[in-house]
Amino acid sequence: KATNIMKGMPKVMQVKVKANLHNMEGESRLEAEKALSVFNEKYQAKYPKAAKRLTKDEDELLAFYDFLAEHWVHIRIISR
């Protein structure tokens, strides 16, 4: 997902954007949703395609929060 989001962004921005994406995981779905919103506010104006790529699959990206927290590590490993 990170690779698709960074498509079309200048290489100079990719390291920073990738770090922002990896820092989005929160302790709850609400925290993750807030992080997505912050990302969107930060990059929407200059990189609308990147912001859209992230937000269009929001439900799928946050689906693992529907499971118990002790299972998240296993779900993340499988999805990477």
Secondary structure by P-SEA (a helix, b strand, c coil): ccccccccccccaaaaaaaaaaacccccaaaaaaaaaaaaaacccccaaaaaaaaaacccccccccccccaaaaaaaaac
